[in-house]
Structures are given as structure tokens and as C-alpha cells.
Amino acid sequence: MEYNTQQRKLPLPEYGRSVQNMVDHALTIEDREERQCCANTIVKIMGGMFPYLRDESDNNQKLWDHLAIMSDFKLDIDYPVEVVKKESLEVKPEHIAYPKRTYRFRHYGQYVQTLVKKAAEYEDGEEKNQLINLIANQMRKDLQNWNKDSVDAQKIVDDLSVLSEGVLKVDLESIHLVEQRNFMPRRRNNNNNNQQKRRNN
């Protein structure tokens, strides 16, 4: 018995080996008219496998593209659409350079540092104070995740000044840090429950 893992790799495995065998058979048909008829039938079968895609505008284009790919672009027929070129599939995408950013405090991440810069642009007032408090509480969470120890409010104030390049000079009394609590789910004591059931019975 021959397993699928022992056979050649399918170019489009979503159609299965049966459809691939149909395409392989079409390649062996010498009569062009008969070969064209076979190709049309294969595309209909392929379309029937994914009926929810029929309403898509480019569904017909995809099916004929897939037929060309499965035949390794060797199926000599009259395609009703201009199918994708083999060369275009072999072009590798351009390498995207990873953005190089330097962070003074990596544990705060880009999100917090972006917010700090935005807060530094605000005019003094209640809205700015609320934003600073939100940032400070987020910084506290980040510090606890990074350090796991108690967080000093003075450090947050100092870091705010450093991150804003001295623009945000915040009084310690104006920062309202929300106490973070870890809620642990209660474990049910099955032994006690079983004993209670025996007493009731």
C-alpha cells in the first residue's frame, strides 16, 4: 500500500490528490479538443469544492490560475482568462528592514513612550493630568511585569521626566496609582464536598 506521504508533494494540496490526478491525466491527452473539454470539467469540479467562493468576482480567475499551477504550466489549452505567469510566482518579495529603534527603558515599550511624547505636547490642564495618570498606571503595570517587586512611585515620576526629556515635571502627590490586585480562582475542595454529600445521605 502506498501512502500519500510517499507520493510527490501536491502544488495545491487543498484540492486533494484526486483532482491532481485529473490534471495529470489531462496532460497526457493528445487531442486538443478533448484536452480542452477535460480542463473545463476539472475547473467545474474545483469550483464545486468551494461553493462559498462562487460569489467572489475573481473566483473564475483563481480556478484557472490554480489549474495552470497544478499542471506546472504545461497544460496546452485555450484559457478563458489570462492566467498567472510562472515567473511571477518565483519572484521573492523584497526584504523589509526591521525598524531600528533605541529605547531608554525597553520594559515600557514603544506604546508608553509614544504616549509620553504625546502628553508632552498637551497644554497644562485637566486633560493632560488625566493622560499622565493613565500613562503612570500603565508604567506601573509594565514595571511589575518586568521586575515583579514593589513599584516605587518616585521611579515612575523620574522615568516620566526622562522619557519626556524633562518636559513632564510631575509632582509625586499628583500621581494616583491604582492598586493592582491578582485575583486567584478559588479551588473547590472535592473532599469536603464529598463528605458533605455523605452526611446528607
LINHU-V676229 format. One record per residue. N is the residue number from 1. SS is DSSP state (H for helix, E for strand, L for the rest). PHI is phi in radians with two decimals (none if undefined). PSI is psi as a letter, one per 30 degrees, with the letter a starting at -180 (999 if undefined). Layout:
N/SS/PHI/PSI + N/SS/PHI/PSI
This chain:
1/L/none/k + 2/L/-1.77/k + 3/L/-1.56/l + 4/H/-1.06/e + 5/H/-1.16/f + 6/H/-1.59/f + 7/L/-1.60/l + 8/L/-1.16/l + 9/L/-1.23/k + 10/L/-1.39/k + 11/L/-1.16/e + 12/L/-2.31/i + 13/H/-1.11/f + 14/H/-1.15/f + 15/H/-1.56/f + 16/H/1.45/l + 17/H/-1.31/f + 18/H/-1.12/e + 19/H/-1.16/e + 20/H/-1.08/e + 21/H/-1.14/e + 22/H/-1.12/e + 23/H/-1.13/e + 24/H/-1.08/e + 25/H/-1.16/e + 26/H/-1.05/e + 27/H/-1.17/f + 28/H/-1.59/f + 29/L/-1.33/k + 30/L/-1.43/e + 31/L/-1.24/k + 32/H/-1.14/e + 33/H/-1.13/e + 34/H/-1.15/e + 35/H/-1.14/e + 36/H/-1.12/e + 37/H/-1.10/e + 38/H/-1.13/e + 39/H/-1.12/e + 40/H/-1.07/e + 41/H/-1.15/e + 42/H/-1.07/e + 43/H/-1.12/e + 44/H/-1.11/e + 45/H/-1.13/e + 46/H/-1.08/e + 47/H/-1.16/e + 48/H/-1.24/f + 49/H/-1.31/f + 50/L/-2.30/i + 51/H/-1.10/f + 52/H/-1.25/f + 53/H/-1.68/f + 54/L/-1.12/e + 55/L/-1.35/f + 56/L/-1.25/k + 57/L/-1.11/e + 58/L/-1.78/g + 59/H/-1.10/e + 60/H/-1.11/e + 61/H/-1.09/e + 62/H/-1.09/e + 63/H/-1.08/e + 64/H/-1.24/e + 65/H/-1.07/e + 66/H/-1.15/e + 67/H/-1.09/e + 68/H/-1.10/e + 69/H/-1.14/e + 70/H/-1.17/f + 71/L/-1.63/g + 72/L/0.98/h + 73/L/1.07/g + 74/L/-1.86/f + 75/L/-1.42/j + 76/L/-1.53/j + 77/L/-2.46/l + 78/L/-1.63/j + 79/L/-1.27/k + 80/L/-1.28/f + 81/L/-2.33/l + 82/L/-1.44/j + 83/L/-1.37/l + 84/L/-1.09/k + 85/L/-1.53/k + 86/H/-1.06/e + 87/H/-1.11/e + 88/H/-1.22/f + 89/H/-1.37/f + 90/H/-1.61/f + 91/L/-1.34/k + 92/L/-1.46/k + 93/L/-1.14/l + 94/L/-1.14/k + 95/L/-1.24/k + 96/L/-1.68/j + 97/L/-1.18/k + 98/L/-1.26/k + 99/L/-1.07/k + 100/L/-1.75/j + 101/L/-2.21/k + 102/L/-1.88/k + 103/L/-2.00/k + 104/L/-1.20/e + 105/L/-2.19/j + 106/L/-1.15/f + 107/L/-1.20/f + 108/L/-1.43/f + 109/H/1.33/l + 110/H/-1.21/e + 111/H/-1.02/e + 112/H/-1.14/e + 113/H/-1.19/e + 114/H/-1.19/e + 115/H/-1.13/e + 116/H/-1.08/e + 117/H/-1.10/e + 118/H/-1.17/e + 119/H/-1.13/e + 120/H/-1.15/f + 121/H/-1.50/f + 122/L/-1.26/l + 123/L/-1.37/l + 124/L/-1.03/k + 125/L/2.83/a + 126/H/-1.12/e + 127/H/-1.10/e + 128/H/-1.17/e + 129/H/-1.10/e + 130/H/-1.14/e + 131/H/-1.12/e + 132/H/-1.08/e + 133/H/-1.14/e + 134/H/-1.10/e + 135/H/-1.12/e + 136/H/-1.06/e + 137/H/-1.20/e + 138/H/-1.18/e + 139/H/-1.10/e + 140/H/-1.11/e + 141/H/-1.07/e + 142/H/-1.11/e + 143/H/-1.13/e + 144/H/-1.18/e + 145/H/-1.18/e + 146/H/-1.50/e + 147/H/-1.81/f + 148/L/1.17/f + 149/L/-1.74/l + 150/L/-1.11/k + 151/L/-1.77/k + 152/L/-1.52/k + 153/H/-1.08/e + 154/H/-1.11/e + 155/H/-1.12/e + 156/H/-1.10/e + 157/H/-1.08/e + 158/H/-1.13/e + 159/H/-1.17/e + 160/H/-1.06/e + 161/H/-1.16/e + 162/H/-1.17/e + 163/H/-1.13/e + 164/L/-1.63/g + 165/L/1.00/h + 166/L/1.47/g + 167/L/-1.30/e + 168/L/-1.59/j + 169/L/-1.81/j + 170/L/-1.78/k + 171/L/-1.31/k + 172/H/-1.06/e + 173/H/-1.22/f + 174/H/-1.50/f + 175/L/-1.60/k + 176/L/-2.02/j + 177/L/-1.52/k + 178/L/-1.43/k + 179/L/-1.18/k + 180/L/-1.59/k + 181/L/-2.10/k + 182/L/-1.77/j + 183/L/-1.63/j + 184/L/-1.74/k + 185/L/-1.12/k + 186/L/-1.26/k + 187/L/-1.62/k + 188/L/-1.34/k + 189/L/-1.56/j + 190/H/-1.13/e + 191/H/-1.11/e + 192/H/-1.13/e + 193/H/-1.12/e + 194/H/-1.17/e + 195/H/-1.16/e + 196/H/-1.15/e + 197/H/-1.15/e + 198/H/-1.15/e + 199/H/-1.16/e + 200/H/-1.18/e + 201/L/-1.41/999
